[in-house]
Amino acid sequence: MKKKLKDSLEKCQAQTKDKDVLLKKMRLENKRLHEQSNAERSKCDTLSEEVRRLKEISGPDESCSRCATSRDERASAMTEIQTLRKEIQELNKGITKINKDYQPNTQTPHEWHQSPQEKPINLPHEHKKVENKHQEEIKYLQAENKRLEYLDKSKKKLEQDLLKSQRDLKKLKKDFACEKERMKKEIEAKDDLLELKLKDETHMSNENYSLREKLKEEISKSSNLKKEVHRLRLTPKEMQGQIYSYSEDFDKRGVVYHLARIYGKTSQVNPSSTQIVVTRSSDREGHAEDLLQNQVKPGTVSGTKDKEGSSWCVDLTEKYVLFLTHYTLRHGCEKRLSVLLNWRLEGSLDGRRWTTLKKHEDDQGLKKDRRYCTCTWPINANSNAFRYFRIFQTGKNSSDRFGIFLSGMEMYGVLIEKSS
């Protein structure tokens, strides 16, 4: 605002200066014209005096060339004087008009901006109007200056409030980040706890399921045994036999273990005196008698050739028949290769006509992640007693080939020794 006021004052001073120069030039011109007019008037007076003197000398009617010349000069001088007077009048009018129009602006800056106490008492009306206008502008500029100062203070206060708000926001962000990190850790801890609980519950659920399955199996086993006992009670006395109950895989309580030993007097297989015979459809690796081993030797590989319709057969000889309730198989390779998946367990009394006891399709029982995997399956209790039991392959093994690889078999049920 001060700069604006200063610029206004400088502009007014420049205008006043220009007007002073103009008035000064006009006064000089007026003075020059007055001097010229006075000189012409003096000249005219001189000529008039000369004419009068000549008239007095010559008389009123007398004329001469000299008088005519003087009269011509006088007339010319009078005409020039009148012309100069007109110009002087025009100049005076112009000076009067300029004085009237620009008199309020011919004051000095000090007189123009003086305080009300320093004002002259008798100022021209236009000058007073201009002075009042300038005073109002000064008051307006002062008010604007105060308003700008107030706005500047308000701006500074707002800037301080903004800085404070930014500091508070930064602090809140930091607190929020800390709280977020704490919540994240707490959530992770809760997730870990829930995961542990879920694992425990899953484990318990699996255990419960396993226990239920075992209970079902035991109930089924008990039911089968009850039916077998009932059926055996109905058989003739000469058909009474010995019961071999399943406890666990290759538990040395099965029919094969019993018949493959010399009446239980030795723990080693003696093929020459055994009471059981094993055959297979073809020989590739190992021997058919490997099926009679209760414990497998490390490195054992025993199986048939890669031919469709491969089979293994166990003959209890003509002396025995078996009411089969469970049977167990053991894979014939140390690695999980050529695992048996599709087969039928069949029974026969003469080795020619076969009865299906159990059918397996894509059975994963021998495909567990351990060496020489074993698995046991129950048999329908309504089956009859048979002398021959055959494993007949109905589809490819886990290596997408044919051929049966086994290193052990055990059977459970009621073994009947025929009378002579």
Secondary structure as UniProt FT lines:
FT   HELIX           2..58
FT   HELIX           65..102
FT   HELIX           103..106
FT   HELIX           109..112
FT   HELIX           116..118
FT   HELIX           125..234
FT   HELIX           237..239
FT   STRAND          241..244
FT   TURN            249..250
FT   HELIX           255..259
FT   TURN            263..264
FT   TURN            271..273
FT   STRAND          277..280
FT   HELIX           288..292
FT   TURN            298..299
FT   TURN            308..309
FT   STRAND          311..315
FT   TURN            318..319
FT   STRAND          320..331
FT   STRAND          343..348
FT   STRAND          355..360
FT   TURN            365..366
FT   TURN            371..372
FT   STRAND          374..378
FT   TURN            381..382
FT   STRAND          385..386
FT   STRAND          388..393
FT   TURN            398..399
FT   STRAND          405..417
//
